[in-house]
Amino acid sequence: MIRFVVVRIFQALPVILAVITATFFLIRMAPGGPFDSEKAVMPEVKAALEAQYKLDRPILDQYFSYLADLGEGDFGPSFKYPGRSVNELIAAGMPVTAELGFYALIFAVIVGGLSGVIASLHPNTWRDHLPMTFAMIGICVPSFLLGPSLMLLFGVHLDWFPVSGWGDIPGDKVLPSITLGAAYAAYVSRLSRAGMLEVLSQDYIRTARAKGLSEWRVITQHALRGGLMPLVAFLGPAFAGLLSGSFVVETIFQVPGLGRFYVQAAFNRDYTMILGTTIFLSTLIVIFNLMSDVLAAWMNPRLRSELFNYD
């Protein structure tokens, strides 16, 4: 198992390096610069700022200097937040983004998992078609349309939940979490339905029923573990996707998470903030993918045996 994890980590390193390289040079190719503004800046001031942030050097020197700092865990100073580093900004925004992603994942697993299991137990009936119809709607409706619709219905007309903010009131977290988790709930529903249908057709399920076990015991003790296996493999990439894809939802609901800094960095051409956030989120995606692969292998007896023998 250890060797499997180490091999996967070394396979991920070139991917992360490619992300760093592509992001570094692409943002340099974008029009304008971090110190451009509507108000003209004196040439001496602009030259001093570029020298302070090492932007007066050749681009390859900047690239290798950034890699050297990155090797020490330093994402560099923010261009638009004087006196604050990118590490500090990520540390300030990431807890809120992680909390939002966690609530959205819980919503997706509970709603999607239950609807998928119920649909698999009643195939080709209205209890199958109805949740799958809502799942398709959840996949097709983008968050920038779903979010304002929920705000208008539950925040303005019904006045059940606040329409923006992220405070200590639990109601603040309901609409953003549903908006972010709706699409993932749809995927979870379809995955759990497909996995359960495949397992329920296996011989050992028919044997369990033939022994006189109740349907509840057949489902909970025999079918769920194998039927939800595709869901387990999906959870790692899903949580990584929730973290990296929450920018639109955070902007709509004014959630003070990492997405706020990332969106502002794109408008402000804050090179180091864009780079640092992209690298940080890319690394999280790799880590969560690895964790989901290990968990899925551990839950599969055959793969678990192969991995331990591989060691």
C-alpha positions in Angstrom: 0.0 0.0 0.0 2.8 2.4 0.8 4.5 1.7 -2.5 1.2 2.3 -4.3 0.8 5.7 -2.6 4.4 6.7 -3.3 4.1 5.8 -7.0 0.9 7.8 -7.3 2.6 10.8 -5.7 5.5 10.7 -8.1 3.1 10.4 -11.0 1.3 13.5 -9.8 4.4 15.7 -9.5 4.8 16.2 -13.3 1.1 17.2 -13.4 1.5 19.8 -10.7 4.7 21.2 -12.4 2.8 21.4 -15.7 0.0 23.4 -14.0 2.6 25.7 -12.4 4.4 26.3 -15.7 1.2 26.8 -17.8 -0.4 29.2 -15.2 2.8 31.2 -14.8 3.3 31.9 -18.5 -0.4 32.3 -19.4 -1.0 35.0 -16.9 2.2 36.8 -18.2 0.7 36.7 -21.7 -2.6 38.3 -20.6 -3.0 42.0 -21.5 -2.0 44.6 -18.9 -0.1 44.2 -15.7 -0.6 44.2 -12.0 0.3 47.9 -11.7 -1.8 49.2 -14.6 -4.7 51.4 -13.6 -7.1 53.9 -15.0 -5.0 56.6 -13.3 -1.6 57.0 -14.9 1.3 55.9 -12.7 4.6 57.8 -12.8 7.3 55.7 -14.6 9.7 55.9 -11.7 7.0 54.6 -9.3 6.1 51.7 -11.7 9.7 50.8 -12.2 10.3 50.7 -8.4 7.2 48.5 -7.9 8.4 46.1 -10.6 11.9 45.9 -9.1 10.4 45.3 -5.6 8.4 42.3 -7.0 11.1 41.1 -9.3 9.1 41.9 -12.4 12.0 43.7 -14.0 13.9 40.5 -14.5 13.8 38.3 -17.6 10.7 36.0 -17.5 12.8 32.8 -17.2 14.6 34.3 -14.2 11.2 35.1 -12.7 10.0 31.6 -13.3 13.0 29.8 -11.7 13.0 32.3 -8.8 9.3 31.5 -8.2 10.0 27.8 -8.3 12.8 28.2 -5.7 10.5 30.1 -3.4 7.8 27.6 -4.0 10.1 24.8 -2.9 10.3 26.5 0.5 6.5 26.7 0.7 6.4 30.4 -0.1 3.7 31.6 -2.6 5.1 35.1 -2.5 3.7 38.5 -1.6 0.3 39.6 -3.0 0.6 42.5 -5.5 -2.8 44.0 -4.5 -2.7 43.4 -0.7 0.4 45.2 0.5 2.1 43.7 3.5 0.2 40.4 3.1 1.5 37.2 1.6 -0.5 34.8 -0.6 0.0 32.2 2.2 -1.9 34.5 4.6 -4.7 35.2 2.2 -5.2 31.5 1.4 -5.1 30.7 5.2 -7.8 33.4 5.8 -10.2 32.3 3.0 -9.7 28.5 2.9 -11.5 27.6 6.1 -14.7 29.2 4.9 -14.4 27.6 1.5 -13.7 24.2 3.1 -16.8 24.6 5.4 -19.0 25.5 2.4 -17.6 22.5 0.4 -18.2 20.2 3.4 -21.8 21.2 3.8 -22.4 20.9 0.0 -20.8 17.4 0.0 -23.0 16.3 2.9 -26.1 17.6 1.1 -25.0 15.8 -2.1 -24.3 12.5 -0.4 -27.5 12.4 1.7 -29.9 13.6 -1.0 -28.2 12.0 -3.9 -27.5 8.7 -2.1 -31.0 8.2 -0.8 -32.7 9.1 -4.0 -30.4 6.8 -6.0 -30.9 3.9 -3.6 -34.7 4.4 -3.6 -34.7 4.5 -7.4 -32.7 1.3 -7.7 -35.2 -0.5 -5.5 -38.1 0.4 -7.7 -36.7 0.4 -11.3 -38.8 1.7 -14.1 -41.5 3.0 -11.8 -42.4 6.6 -10.9 -40.1 6.3 -7.8 -37.3 5.7 -10.3 -38.2 8.2 -12.9 -38.9 11.1 -10.6 -35.5 11.3 -8.8 -33.7 10.6 -12.0 -35.6 13.5 -13.7 -34.6 15.8 -10.9 -31.0 14.5 -11.1 -30.9 15.5 -14.8 -32.3 18.9 -14.0 -29.6 19.3 -11.3 -26.9 18.5 -13.8 -28.2 20.8 -16.5 -29.0 23.9 -14.4 -25.8 25.9 -13.7 -25.1 27.4 -10.3 -25.3 31.0 -11.5 -28.9 30.3 -12.4 -29.9 28.1 -9.5 -28.4 30.4 -6.8 -30.4 33.5 -7.7 -33.6 31.4 -8.2 -33.2 30.0 -4.6 -32.5 33.5 -3.3 -35.6 34.8 -5.0 -37.9 32.0 -3.8 -36.6 31.2 -0.3 -34.9 34.5 0.6 -37.2 37.1 -0.9 -40.7 35.6 -1.3 -40.8 33.2 1.6 -38.2 34.9 3.7 -36.9 31.6 5.1 -33.2 32.1 4.7 -30.8 35.1 4.3 -29.8 35.8 0.7 -26.2 36.7 1.4 -23.4 36.5 4.0 -21.7 33.8 6.0 -22.1 34.3 9.8 -22.9 32.2 12.9 -26.5 31.8 11.9 -27.1 28.3 10.5 -29.6 29.7 8.0 -26.7 31.6 6.2 -25.3 28.3 5.1 -28.3 26.6 3.6 -28.8 28.3 0.2 -25.1 28.4 -0.7 -24.6 24.8 0.3 -27.7 23.6 -1.8 -26.6 25.7 -4.8 -23.1 24.3 -4.7 -24.1 20.7 -3.9 -27.1 20.4 -6.3 -25.1 19.2 -9.3 -23.0 16.8 -7.3 -26.2 15.4 -5.7 -27.4 14.6 -9.2 -24.2 12.8 -10.0 -24.3 10.9 -6.7 -27.9 9.9 -7.4 -27.1 8.4 -10.8 -23.9 6.7 -9.6 -25.6 5.1 -6.5 -28.6 4.0 -8.6 -26.3 2.3 -11.2 -24.1 0.7 -8.6 -27.1 -0.7 -6.6 -28.8 -2.0 -9.7 -25.6 -3.9 -10.7 -25.2 -5.4 -7.2 -28.9 -6.3 -6.7 -28.7 -8.5 -9.8 -25.8 -10.6 -8.4 -26.1 -14.2 -7.3 -25.2 -13.6 -3.7 -28.1 -11.1 -3.3 -30.5 -13.8 -4.7 -29.0 -16.3 -2.3 -29.5 -13.9 0.7 -33.1 -13.5 -0.3 -33.6 -17.2 -0.7 -32.4 -17.8 2.8 -35.4 -15.8 4.1 -33.5 -12.6 5.1 -35.6 -9.5 5.2 -35.3 -7.0 2.4 -33.9 -4.4 4.9 -31.1 -6.8 5.9 -30.4 -7.7 2.3 -30.0 -4.1 1.3 -28.1 -2.8 4.4 -25.9 -5.7 5.1 -25.2 -7.1 1.6 -26.0 -4.7 -1.2 -25.0 -1.2 0.1 -21.2 -1.9 0.4 -20.8 -3.0 -3.1 -23.5 -0.8 -4.6 -22.0 2.4 -3.2 -18.5 1.6 -4.3 -18.7 3.9 -7.4 -19.8 6.6 -5.0 -16.7 6.2 -2.7 -14.4 6.6 -5.8 -16.3 9.7 -6.7 -16.2 11.4 -3.3 -12.5 12.5 -3.5 -12.7 14.3 -6.9 -16.1 15.6 -5.8 -14.8 17.3 -2.7 -11.9 18.7 -4.6 -14.3 20.0 -7.3 -16.5 21.6 -4.6 -13.5 23.4 -3.2 -12.1 24.6 -6.6 -15.6 25.3 -8.1 -17.1 27.4 -5.3 -16.0 30.7 -6.7 -19.3 31.5 -8.5 -21.4 30.5 -5.5 -19.2 32.5 -3.1 -19.6 35.6 -5.4 -23.4 35.2 -5.7 -23.9 34.8 -1.9 -21.1 37.1 -0.8 -19.3 34.3 1.1 -15.9 35.4 2.4 -14.0 32.4 1.1 -11.0 31.8 -1.0 -13.0 32.4 -4.1 -13.3 36.0 -3.2 -9.6 36.6 -3.3 -9.2 34.4 -6.5 -11.9 36.4 -8.5 -10.4 39.7 -7.4 -6.9 38.5 -8.3 -8.1 37.7 -11.8 -9.5 41.2 -12.2 -6.5 42.9 -10.6 -3.9 40.7 -12.4 -2.4 39.7 -9.0 0.0 37.2 -10.5 1.2 35.6 -7.2 -2.4 35.3 -5.9 -3.6 33.6 -9.1 -0.6 31.3 -9.1 -0.7 30.4 -5.4 -4.4 29.6 -5.4 -4.2 27.6 -8.6 -1.3 25.5 -7.2 -2.9 25.1 -3.9 -6.2 23.9 -5.3 -4.4 21.6 -7.9 -2.5 20.0 -5.1 -5.7 19.4 -3.2 -7.3 17.8 -6.2 -4.4 15.4 -6.5 -4.5 14.6 -2.7 -8.3 13.9 -2.7 -8.1 11.8 -5.8 -5.3 9.7 -4.2 -7.4 9.4 -1.0 -10.5 8.2 -2.9 -8.4 5.7 -4.8 -6.9 4.2 -1.7 -10.3 4.1 0.1 -12.0 2.5 -2.9 -9.2 -0.1 -3.1 -9.4 -0.8 0.6 -13.2 -1.4 0.3 -12.7 -3.9 -2.5 -11.3 -7.1 -1.1 -9.6 -8.2 -4.4 -7.9 -4.9 -4.9 -6.9 -4.7 -1.3 -5.2 -8.1 -1.5 -3.4 -7.1 -4.7 -2.1 -3.8 -3.2 -0.8 -5.5 0.0 0.8 -8.2 -2.1 2.2 -5.5 -4.3 4.1 -4.3 -1.2 
